Amino acid sequence: MRKPLVLLFALLFGGISHATELTVEEYTSDPIALLDEQGRLQKKVSQAELPATPLLARQWNDDLELVQVEVAGQLVWLDGVDVRLSQGKTVPMPCAALPRARAESATNLSTIGYGAGCAKN
């Protein structure tokens, strides 16, 4: 009885602490749309009117891909496209199965679209 309860609390509080680590690192658009919880436009503001980054994210709406932040004492939502976050979605890839470069292309250090997230073995 005690083990399931401990596991439940660990999962619950682990998810909450994970959500609090999310920050807005950079604004990628100008002006930025301030949205409500359904994603409807409230108003647009310039980057100069927004708080300096990094800015603590209060919540993340996975369905609409919105991030909630505090702007001028009010909680508003920002579109995930308009900001760069400290954490993003990742896709696990079987890096060991990626093709190896040949000797004649040794100066080409690209990963053919797989990006830096693929750990080299």
Buried (B, 14 or more C-beta within 10 A) or exposed (E): EEEEEEEEEEEEEEEEEEEEEBBBBEBEEEBBBBBEEEBEEEEEBEBEEBEEBEBEBBBBBEEBEBBBBEBEEEEBBBBBEBBBBBEEEEEEBEEEEBEEBEEEEEEEEEBEEEEEEBEEE
